[in-house]
Amino acid sequence: MGSADRRRAGGLGANYYVTREFLPADHPLYGAALRALPAGLALLAVRRRRPRGVWWWRSAVLGLLNVSVFFVLVYAASQLLPTSVASTVMSVSPLTMMFIAWPLVSERPRTAHLSGAVIGLAGYV
């Protein structure tokens, strides 16, 4: 790792540094599986009741959208963007989700939620 990379990684979240340096390059699906699969298997092992019937498919779709796709995108961002840019984009995600939920499910952002997201963003910046 060169000095420019070290400066870029300094003081920022370790997720992007670890993803860039230690997970296999150019294989985001493999990298996402390395991150998500152990936790998913552990949760499945400790859960007393398994999903039944249609919930197997629903669980698979929710897992795919909420974990797999998300990790692939985070992994790709970590590989393709400077660490500072990737982590700044991630710090804006709570605000983005609130503003997407407003027209999609008619959930207006509450003052407490907006305040928390803005304070978190300011803390990062």
N, C-alpha and C positions, 0 to 999 in steps of 0.2 A: 504494500500500500504506500503510495507516494505521499509527500508532505501536504499537497493540496487536498488529498482525500482525508488525511488526518485532521486538517483544519476544518474541513466540511463536516466531519463526524463529531467534532468536539462539542460537548455541551448539549447535544441533542439526544432524542430518544434512542435507546440501544436497538430497538426493533429494526430500524433501517440499516444500521451498521452491520448487525448480525446477518440480516438477509442478504446484504450486498457481499459480505466477506465470506460467509460460511455455508450458504445454501447453494445448490448447483445453479450455475448461470444458464440462462436461456431455457429453463424448464420450469415455468411458473406453476404448472399444475402439480409437478412432482414436489416443488418447494412448499406449496400450499398443503399437500397431503402430509408432508413431514411435520407441518405445524399443527394441523387439525386432527388427523387420525388418532394419535395417542390419547388426546383429551376426549374425543368422541367415544373411543372404545372403553376408556375408564368410566365415563358417565353411564354408558350402556351396562357395564358390569355391575355397578353399584345400585342401579335402578331396580326396585323390586318388581314393578309391573312393566311389561313390554307393551309397545303400541299394538293395537288390535285392529284388524280389518282395514278400513280405508285410511286409518291413521299411519300405517306404514308408508303409504305413498305420500301422504301429506307431510310426514316427517322428512321424507327424502327430498321433497321439493323445498321445504323450508330450510333444511340443512344445506342444500345446494345453493339456494339464493343467499342465505344469511351468512354462511361460513365459507363454502368453497369459492363462490364467485368473488366474495369480498377478499379472501386471502390471495387469490390469484391476482386481483387488481392491486392489492397492497404490495405483493411480491414484484409485479411488473413495474410499479412506480418506484420501488426501492432499487431495482436494477437499472432503470432508465433515467431517473431524475437525480439531481443532487440531493443529498440527505436533507438539507435545509428546506428545499422546495417540497419534497414529499411529506415531511412532517408538518409543514405549514398548511398544506392542503388538508391533511388529516385533522388538524386542529380546528378547521372551519366546518367539518362535517356535522357537528350537532346543529349549527345554525342552518345548514343546507337542508338537513332532514326535517327540521321544523317548518321551513318554508315550502318544502315539497308536500308535507302532510296537510298543510292548510287547504290547497285546492283539491287534493286527492280524497281526503277523508273528512273534510270540513272541521279540522281541529286547529283552531286558532292558537298561535304561540302565546303562552301565558307569560306574564311579567317575570315570574320566578324562573321559568325555563330560559327565557331570553337573557335574563341577568346572569344566570349560571354559565350559559354558553359564552357570553361576552367576557365575563370574568376569566373563564378558562382560556379563551383566545388571547386576552390581554396578558395573562400569566405566561403563556407560551411566547408571545412576541416580546 
